[in-house]
Amino acid sequence: MPRAPWLRASGSKSLPMIRQATATECGLACVAMIAAYFGAPTDLTSLRRRNDVSLKGATLASVVRCCTELGLSTRAVRCDLLELAKLRTPCILHWRFNHFVVLKAVKANSIVIHDPARGELTESIESASAAFTGIALEVISAPQFQKTTPPQRLRLSDLVPRDESLGRKFIAGLLLALICEVLLLATPFYLQIVIDQ
């Protein structure tokens, strides 16, 4: 089978799949995927705090603004499906007039997208042509972009202060609680002895 003229190999970096938490967060989820691809993993909670998403969802302007805040440079382009292979991947595609997805790869007869609502999908050219609106957003790392380490999850041990004398304080508290418990148990016996005499 001959290769399509618009076929292009994808890069070696890993594009994570990030699912949207609500129906209006597709734009934020796409930005989070691309930021992680470039080495700055971020979570939807922090993006949600910094960017207000309306009840109608994200607009292209709000997605561009969110990328800019993270130090990513964007370029909005109007193109048809056959021109997708010329774009830098991953890029964000406007999908079905009310949704955003990330284009991961272009193949001979299909494209691979990360849909924040449905997961990683391989769409045939026919179905992609019905869904793609012709608007794409190329994203590259700008000079002010800084790679970060992934946010750490909060563990129970993080809530306990790391103090060397903590062990002694814990043992002293445990002994005090034990003494109080013994006194509480002994009180009824003591009262019974006093009343009986």
C-alpha angles and dihedrals in degrees: 000000000000118000117251113252090233095054116123132177117244125234127262098244118104120249110205123216111238117182122214116245095209134024092257099052101079092109093050092047091052091050090049091052093051094044089053090048090057092048105267107102112196133173130235092244094063092043090049091052092052098040126048113219116200124225088258091058133241126332126211088253092054091048090051091048091050091050091049091052089056092051096257122137118222138196121191114212136182111220142146125245094266090058094057090093089064092059125092109254137254094046134152120253127198104234131196091345093279107052143060127218134176118244107223103173143352117223133183097271103007147029129231116225136178105225110194089210100045108019130238111348137181107215123195117234090252096053092040090052090056093049104037111090096199096255119114131173117211113205127197133168111265123213091262091054112115125197113230138188117256115271111264120236116242112254127196090244089059089066093058113082114239100235123153092218091050092097092056092046091050092051091047090051091048092051091048091051090049092051091049090050092051091049091049091051093045096050097079092049091049091049091049091053092048093048094046092055 
